[in-house]
Amino acid sequence: MNIDEILKQIKNELTQLFADNFKNLSNESKKDLNKFLSESEEKLKRWSVLLLEGKITKEEFEWLVKSQKDILFLTSLKEAGISKIKLSNFKNQVISTIIKTVLTSII
């Protein structure tokens, strides 16, 4: 398992998710995505290794990743007038994508 490859895959999948949901705002939202990933990268690496080594369970891994939802600020999308409900749903999609990508790569 190559953690850097997994993170690259996560970034690609999230970039596509942003583009699919907010076609006309993809350039602005990339800034938010990159900020979130850079702030979460070390934690995601550490948690992925712990999961791989069996030091945490799948459920613990999911809980840790979900805890990152609060640092996912979608400033550019808020400024563009996207509703809070849509932003919340989108944040859930981002977190689910991260979890699914890591679990698929590790387990």
N, CA, C and O of each residue as an XYZ file, in Angstrom:
428
protein
N       0.842     -1.179      0.000
C       0.000      0.000      0.000
C       0.886      1.240      0.000
O       1.791      1.371      0.824
N       0.618      2.134     -0.920
C       1.344      3.385     -1.014
C       0.404      4.510     -0.587
O      -0.536      4.852     -1.305
N       0.665      5.073      0.572
C      -0.201      6.117      1.126
C      -0.271      7.325      0.197
O      -1.337      7.915      0.019
N       0.866      7.693     -0.394
C       0.862      8.848     -1.290
C      -0.018      8.609     -2.512
O      -0.676      9.530     -2.996
N      -0.033      7.386     -3.006
C      -0.903      7.055     -4.138
C      -2.370      7.121     -3.733
O      -3.215      7.582     -4.500
N      -2.663      6.659     -2.530
C      -4.042      6.725     -2.029
C      -4.477      8.183     -1.909
O      -5.593      8.530     -2.295
N      -3.605      9.039     -1.378
C      -3.945     10.452     -1.248
C      -4.130     11.109     -2.617
O      -4.993     11.971     -2.787
N      -3.327     10.704     -3.573
C      -3.472     11.223     -4.934
C      -4.823     10.793     -5.513
O      -5.508     11.584     -6.162
N      -5.197      9.537     -5.271
C      -6.485      9.035     -5.735
C      -7.630      9.790     -5.066
O      -8.616     10.137     -5.716
N      -7.496     10.043     -3.766
C      -8.521     10.808     -3.043
C      -8.666     12.193     -3.664
O      -9.782     12.653     -3.907
N      -7.551     12.853     -3.919
C      -7.596     14.193     -4.502
C      -8.283     14.164     -5.867
O      -9.102     15.031     -6.169
N      -7.949     13.168     -6.690
C      -8.577     13.056     -8.010
C     -10.088     12.831     -7.896
O     -10.873     13.448     -8.615
N     -10.477     11.950     -6.994
C     -11.900     11.656     -6.821
C     -12.661     12.863     -6.271
O     -13.790     13.131     -6.682
N     -12.042     13.584     -5.345
C     -12.709     14.759     -4.783
C     -12.775     15.896     -5.801
O     -13.753     16.643     -5.833
N     -11.755     16.028     -6.619
C     -11.785     17.031     -7.683
C     -12.945     16.751     -8.632
O     -13.661     17.661     -9.049
N     -13.116     15.478     -8.964
C     -14.225     15.095     -9.841
C     -15.571     15.329     -9.150
O     -16.530     15.772     -9.781
N     -15.635     15.031     -7.861
C     -16.861     15.248     -7.095
C     -17.241     16.726     -7.092
O     -18.408     17.071     -7.279
N     -16.246     17.607     -6.876
C     -16.505     19.041     -6.923
C     -17.021     19.439     -8.302
O     -18.003     20.171     -8.419
N     -16.353     18.954     -9.336
C     -16.736     19.311    -10.705
C     -18.146     18.822    -11.031
O     -18.916     19.525    -11.687
N     -18.478     17.625    -10.575
C     -19.807     17.073    -10.845
C     -20.914     17.860    -10.146
O     -21.999     18.041    -10.700
N     -20.637     18.323     -8.937
C     -21.656     19.007     -8.146
C     -21.726     20.512     -8.400
O     -22.790     21.121     -8.291
N     -20.586     21.099     -8.739
C     -20.521     22.558     -8.884
C     -19.713     22.908    -10.133
O     -18.650     23.521    -10.046
N     -20.228     22.516    -11.280
C     -19.525     22.688    -12.552
C     -19.004     24.105    -12.764
O     -17.855     24.296    -13.162
N     -19.836     25.079    -12.503
C     -19.442     26.462    -12.757
C     -18.574     27.065    -11.660
O     -18.117     28.200    -11.792
N     -18.343     26.332    -10.594
C     -17.539     26.844     -9.488
C     -16.299     25.999     -9.227
O     -15.683     26.127     -8.169
N     -15.924     25.145    -10.160
C     -14.843     24.198     -9.887
C     -13.506     24.882     -9.619
O     -12.735     24.397     -8.791
N     -13.208     25.989    -10.291
C     -11.925     26.660    -10.052
C     -11.841     27.231     -8.644
O     -10.818     27.095     -7.972
N     -12.912     27.868     -8.202
C     -12.922     28.431     -6.859
C     -12.868     27.338     -5.788
O     -12.164     27.464     -4.786
N     -13.611     26.286     -6.018
C     -13.697     25.237     -5.002
C     -12.410     24.424     -4.886
O     -12.174     23.794     -3.855
N     -11.583     24.427     -5.917
C     -10.307     23.710     -5.836
C      -9.430     24.268     -4.723
O      -8.678     23.525     -4.093
N      -9.520     25.552     -4.480
C      -8.750     26.166     -3.390
C      -9.178     25.579     -2.052
O      -8.344     25.230     -1.216
N     -10.492     25.475     -1.861
C     -11.015     24.897     -0.617
C     -10.592     23.440     -0.474
O     -10.204     23.001      0.609
N     -10.668     22.702     -1.562
C     -10.286     21.294     -1.547
C      -8.817     21.136     -1.194
O      -8.471     20.328     -0.332
N      -7.959     21.890     -1.842
C      -6.519     21.787     -1.583
C      -6.176     22.158     -0.144
O      -5.313     21.536      0.475
N      -6.850     23.166      0.380
C      -6.617     23.566      1.770
C      -7.021     22.444      2.721
O      -6.276     22.101      3.639
N      -8.198     21.879      2.498
C      -8.667     20.778      3.343
C      -7.714     19.592      3.288
O      -7.360     19.029      4.325
N      -7.296     19.209      2.082
C      -6.408     18.060      1.947
C      -5.048     18.320      2.576
O      -4.475     17.421      3.191
N      -4.528     19.513      2.439
C      -3.228     19.796      3.046
C      -3.319     19.797      4.572
O      -2.383     19.380      5.254
N      -4.446     20.268      5.102
C      -4.632     20.270      6.558
C      -4.888     18.866      7.106
O      -4.604     18.598      8.273
N      -5.412     17.981      6.287
C      -5.779     16.637      6.738
C      -4.776     15.560      6.325
O      -4.853     14.433      6.814
N      -3.853     15.880      5.451
C      -2.980     14.870      4.853
C      -2.228     14.026      5.877
O      -2.258     12.798      5.806
N      -1.563     14.664      6.818
C      -0.777     13.907      7.800
C      -1.665     13.000      8.652
O      -1.300     11.864      8.953
N      -2.819     13.507      9.033
C      -3.741     12.699      9.825
C      -4.236     11.504      9.020
O      -4.279     10.386      9.532
N      -4.609     11.733      7.763
C      -5.078     10.633      6.916
C      -3.999      9.574      6.733
O      -4.287      8.377      6.749
N      -2.764     10.014      6.562
C      -1.649      9.066      6.433
C      -1.513      8.231      7.710
O      -1.433      7.004      7.666
N      -1.490      8.926      8.834
C      -1.304      8.238     10.122
C      -2.434      7.256     10.389
O      -2.188      6.119     10.790
N      -3.664      7.685     10.170
C      -4.816      6.824     10.434
C      -4.850      5.640      9.467
O      -5.235      4.537      9.854
N      -4.458      5.858      8.237
C      -4.436      4.772      7.255
C      -3.419      3.710      7.646
O      -3.688      2.514      7.538
N      -2.256      4.148      8.096
C      -1.227      3.199      8.538
C      -1.711      2.436      9.761
O      -1.531      1.221      9.843
N      -2.320      3.130     10.708
C      -2.844      2.458     11.902
C      -3.895      1.417     11.532
O      -3.937      0.334     12.116
N      -4.736      1.747     10.567
C      -5.752      0.801     10.104
C      -5.094     -0.399      9.444
O      -5.458     -1.542      9.720
N      -4.144     -0.146      8.590
C      -3.439     -1.216      7.897
C      -2.734     -2.151      8.880
O      -2.726     -3.367      8.691
N      -2.149     -1.583      9.919
C      -1.427     -2.374     10.924
C      -2.362     -3.031     11.934
O      -1.909     -3.781     12.798
N      -3.652     -2.758     11.834
C      -4.614     -3.358     12.750
C      -4.647     -2.711     14.120
O      -5.182     -3.289     15.066
N      -4.086     -1.525     14.237
C      -4.055     -0.840     15.524
C      -5.331     -0.063     15.800
O      -5.604      0.302     16.943
N      -6.113      0.192     14.754
C      -7.447      0.755     14.922
C      -8.396     -0.051     14.040
O      -7.984     -0.671     13.060
N      -9.658     -0.029     14.404
C     -10.663     -0.759     13.626
C     -11.174      0.113     12.475
O     -10.911      1.314     12.418
N     -11.895     -0.514     11.582
C     -12.529      0.207     10.476
C     -13.457      1.282     11.024
O     -13.490      2.394     10.498
N     -14.204      0.967     12.062
C     -15.136      1.920     12.659
C     -14.396      3.105     13.274
O     -14.838      4.247     13.153
N     -13.281      2.836     13.927
C     -12.489      3.918     14.512
C     -11.920      4.816     13.409
O     -11.894      6.039     13.542
N     -11.468      4.196     12.327
C     -10.958      4.959     11.192
C     -12.054      5.876     10.634
O     -11.821      7.061     10.398
N     -13.232      5.322     10.431
C     -14.345      6.112      9.908
C     -14.673      7.274     10.839
O     -14.915      8.390     10.377
N     -14.682      7.023     12.130
C     -14.979      8.081     13.094
C     -13.928      9.186     13.022
O     -14.264     10.370     13.058
N     -12.662      8.799     12.921
C     -11.590      9.794     12.832
C     -11.726     10.650     11.574
O     -11.572     11.870     11.631
N     -12.009     10.020     10.455
C     -12.158     10.782      9.208
C     -13.375     11.709      9.295
O     -13.317     12.859      8.860
N     -14.458     11.209      9.852
C     -15.656     12.044      9.994
C     -15.390     13.255     10.884
O     -16.035     14.292     10.730
N     -14.451     13.129     11.806
C     -14.118     14.261     12.678
C     -13.501     15.414     11.886
O     -13.460     16.542     12.377
N     -13.030     15.154     10.692
C     -12.429     16.188      9.851
C     -13.469     17.043      9.133
O     -13.133     18.061      8.527
N     -14.708     16.634      9.202
C     -15.781     17.365      8.511
C     -15.825     18.825      8.946
O     -16.109     19.707      8.135
N     -15.547     19.083     10.221
C     -15.628     20.447     10.736
C     -14.541     21.364     10.185
O     -14.703     22.584     10.198
N     -13.435     20.797      9.701
C     -12.397     21.660      9.130
C     -12.548     21.815      7.618
O     -11.744     22.489      6.973
N     -13.573     21.194      7.065
C     -13.842     21.322      5.638
C     -14.683     22.580      5.419
O     -15.913     22.539      5.387
N     -13.982     23.683      5.272
C     -14.647     24.957      5.026
C     -14.762     25.150      3.527
O     -13.765     25.123      2.806
N     -15.961     25.340      3.078
C     -16.217     25.527      1.655
C     -16.536     27.000      1.422
O     -17.624     27.362      0.974
N     -15.560     27.826      1.738
C     -15.734     29.267      1.707
C     -16.197     29.768      0.350
O     -17.130     30.566      0.259
N     -15.545     29.298     -0.700
C     -15.905     29.796     -2.033
C     -17.329     29.392     -2.414
O     -18.034     30.136     -3.096
N     -17.738     28.218     -1.973
C     -19.103     27.783     -2.272
C     -20.122     28.579     -1.457
O     -21.198     28.906     -1.958
N     -19.790     28.890     -0.211
C     -20.679     29.722      0.609
C     -20.828     31.101     -0.017
O     -21.927     31.648     -0.104
N     -19.700     31.650     -0.448
C     -19.723     32.979     -1.052
C     -20.516     32.983     -2.361
O     -21.064     34.011     -2.760
N     -20.571     31.836     -3.016
C     -21.322     31.737     -4.270
C     -22.818     31.558     -4.021
O     -23.610     31.532     -4.963
N     -23.202     31.435     -2.748
C     -24.615     31.362     -2.414
C     -25.189     29.955     -2.355
O     -26.407     29.787     -2.405
N     -24.339     28.944     -2.250
C     -24.822     27.562     -2.132
C     -25.470     27.406     -0.755
O     -24.930     27.875      0.247
N     -26.615     26.753     -0.712
C     -27.358     26.619      0.545
C     -26.600     25.774      1.567
O     -25.773     24.932      1.215
N     -26.902     26.020      2.830
C     -26.266     25.269      3.913
C     -26.573     23.782      3.817
O     -25.719     22.947      4.115
N     -27.773     23.456      3.407
C     -28.159     22.047      3.291
C     -27.330     21.370      2.204
O     -26.816     20.269      2.401
N     -27.205     22.024      1.073
C     -26.420     21.451     -0.027
C     -24.947     21.337      0.375
O     -24.294     20.348      0.044
N     -24.422     22.336      1.085
C     -23.038     22.273      1.549
C     -22.837     21.123      2.532
O     -21.835     20.411      2.468
N     -23.792     20.946      3.439
C     -23.700     19.858      4.409
C     -23.737     18.496      3.707
O     -22.956     17.601      4.030
N     -24.637     18.355      2.761
C     -24.702     17.104      1.999
C     -23.416     16.859      1.229
O     -22.940     15.727      1.148
N     -22.858     17.911      0.669
C     -21.626     17.777     -0.080
C     -20.467     17.393      0.839
O     -19.641     16.558      0.473
N     -20.398     17.989      2.018
C     -19.361     17.616      2.985
C     -19.455     16.128      3.315
O     -18.439     15.440      3.412
N     -20.675     15.640      3.486
C     -20.867     14.215      3.762
C     -20.351     13.362      2.603
O     -19.752     12.310      2.824
N     -20.581     13.814      1.376
C     -20.070     13.092      0.202
C     -18.541     13.070      0.190
O     -17.933     12.054     -0.144
N     -17.928     14.191      0.554
C     -16.464     14.269      0.597
C     -15.916     13.271      1.607
O     -14.999     12.509      1.302
N     -16.476     13.276      2.798
C     -16.012     12.373      3.855
C     -16.236     10.922      3.441
O     -15.357     10.084      3.643
N     -17.379     10.616      2.874
C     -17.665      9.245      2.417
C     -16.692      8.801      1.327
O     -16.257      7.650      1.307
N     -16.357      9.710      0.431
C     -15.412      9.391     -0.636
C     -14.038      9.067     -0.069
O     -13.385      8.123     -0.514
N     -13.604      9.840      0.902
C     -12.294      9.586      1.534
C     -12.300      8.215      2.199
O     -11.382      7.420      1.999
N     -13.321      7.942      2.981
C     -13.411      6.663      3.701
C     -13.425      5.509      2.709
O     -12.669      4.550      2.863
N     -14.269      5.593      1.701
C     -14.399      4.520      0.708
C     -13.073      4.281     -0.029
O     -12.680      3.135     -0.249
N     -12.405      5.341     -0.399
C     -11.148      5.222     -1.135
C     -10.081      4.541     -0.297
O      -9.390      3.643     -0.778
N      -9.945      4.954      0.933
C      -8.921      4.351      1.801
C      -9.263      2.902      2.103
O      -8.404      2.027      1.986
N     -10.498      2.638      2.486
C     -10.882      1.259      2.820
C     -10.740      0.325      1.623
O     -10.306     -0.817      1.776
N     -11.098      0.794      0.450
C     -10.954     -0.021     -0.749
C      -9.494     -0.322     -1.033
O      -9.164     -1.417     -1.489
N      -8.624      0.628     -0.772
C      -7.202      0.443     -1.042
C      -6.503     -0.428     -0.005
O      -5.525     -1.106     -0.317
N      -7.001     -0.409      1.219
C      -6.319     -1.120      2.315
C      -6.903     -2.501      2.553
O      -6.166     -3.469      2.741
N      -8.205     -2.589      2.545
C      -8.849     -3.854      2.945
C      -9.116     -4.711      1.744
O      -9.652     -5.811      1.877
